[in-house]
Amino acid sequence: MVKRLIPFLLILSLAACGGENAELTEEGQTEVTAPEGELDPTAPEDVDEAEPTTFTALTSGEVAEGDAVILAGTAEELTDDGAFPAFILTDRDQQVFVRNMAETPVEAGDAVTVHGIYDGVAEEDMPLISASVIEVD
């Protein structure tokens, strides 16, 4: 009797596992989007209306968090903020931390212009820009 019960239980358990097909996603991939009503730093079209700004305006608090900005300078220290590559942009006197949402290749010493969203102050106590467009000059 036990010999007949084991195959029956095996078939029953396999049938129970064969329910709905779950769609598999690649582990580690997530879609990043901004909350409704806010500019999305991953969308280049959201920075089309960006205004050129200065390092001084960012460091002094003249620019509101969430504003679209354009800033030009020299890429210095290349780093990584976890999800995206990043670098420090400088005008020789002041520094801004740039999250490279565009994932554009940037080398230390490159003259770059970033179009992005001002995201407040980074952990390093410097202004943070999430850039969706980066032009390497």
C-alpha positions in Angstrom: 0.0 0.0 0.0 2.8 2.4 0.9 4.5 1.7 -2.5 1.3 2.9 -4.3 0.9 5.9 -2.1 4.3 7.4 -2.7 3.9 7.7 -6.5 0.4 9.1 -6.0 1.7 11.7 -3.5 4.6 12.6 -5.9 2.2 13.2 -8.8 -0.2 15.2 -6.6 2.6 17.4 -5.3 4.0 18.0 -8.8 0.5 18.9 -10.1 0.1 21.4 -7.2 3.4 23.1 -8.2 2.3 23.5 -11.8 -0.1 26.4 -11.2 0.1 29.8 -12.8 3.3 30.7 -14.6 5.0 33.6 -12.8 6.9 36.0 -15.1 10.5 35.9 -14.2 12.5 39.1 -14.1 16.3 39.4 -14.0 17.4 39.8 -10.4 18.9 43.2 -9.6 17.0 45.1 -12.3 14.6 47.7 -11.1 12.8 50.5 -12.9 13.6 53.9 -11.4 10.9 56.6 -11.9 10.1 59.9 -10.1 7.0 60.4 -8.1 4.1 61.9 -10.0 4.4 65.6 -10.4 8.2 65.7 -10.0 10.9 65.9 -12.7 12.4 62.5 -13.5 16.2 62.6 -13.5 16.3 59.5 -15.7 14.3 61.2 -18.5 16.3 63.6 -20.7 13.2 65.4 -21.9 12.5 66.5 -18.3 15.6 68.7 -18.4 14.9 70.3 -21.8 13.7 73.5 -20.0 16.7 73.6 -17.7 18.3 76.9 -16.9 22.1 77.4 -16.8 23.3 77.9 -13.2 26.5 78.5 -11.4 28.4 76.6 -8.7 27.8 79.6 -6.3 24.0 79.5 -6.8 24.0 75.8 -6.0 26.2 76.0 -2.9 24.5 79.1 -1.5 21.0 77.6 -1.8 19.7 79.9 -4.5 18.5 76.9 -6.5 15.4 75.0 -5.2 15.6 71.3 -4.8 14.0 69.6 -7.8 14.8 72.4 -10.2 16.2 71.4 -13.6 19.7 72.9 -14.1 22.6 73.1 -16.5 26.1 73.3 -15.2 29.5 73.3 -16.9 32.9 72.4 -15.3 35.7 69.9 -15.1 35.2 66.3 -14.0 37.5 65.4 -11.2 37.2 62.4 -9.0 35.3 59.5 -10.5 33.2 57.5 -8.1 30.1 55.3 -7.8 27.0 56.1 -5.7 25.7 52.5 -5.8 23.2 52.5 -8.6 24.9 54.8 -11.1 28.4 56.0 -11.9 29.2 59.4 -10.4 31.8 62.1 -10.4 32.7 65.4 -8.8 32.3 68.4 -11.1 34.4 71.5 -10.2 35.1 75.1 -11.3 38.4 75.0 -9.4 36.9 76.7 -6.3 33.7 74.8 -5.6 32.5 71.2 -6.1 29.2 69.5 -7.1 28.5 65.8 -6.9 27.0 64.5 -10.1 25.1 61.2 -10.3 25.6 60.1 -13.9 22.0 58.8 -14.7 22.9 58.9 -18.4 25.8 56.6 -17.8 27.8 58.6 -20.2 31.6 57.7 -20.1 33.4 60.5 -18.3 37.1 60.6 -17.6 38.9 62.7 -14.9 39.9 66.0 -16.5 37.1 66.1 -19.1 35.3 69.4 -19.6 31.6 68.5 -19.3 28.2 70.1 -19.3 25.5 68.4 -17.2 21.8 68.8 -17.6 19.9 67.4 -14.7 17.8 67.8 -11.6 19.2 69.5 -8.4 18.6 66.9 -5.6 19.8 68.9 -2.6 22.9 68.2 -0.6 24.8 64.9 -0.9 26.4 63.1 2.0 29.6 64.8 1.3 28.0 68.2 2.1 28.1 69.3 -1.5 25.3 70.0 -4.0 24.0 66.9 -5.8 22.8 66.9 -9.4 21.2 63.8 -11.0 22.2 64.3 -14.6 20.2 62.7 -17.5 22.3 64.4 -20.2 26.0 64.8 -20.1 28.0 66.5 -22.8 31.7 65.8 -22.9 33.5 68.7 -24.6 
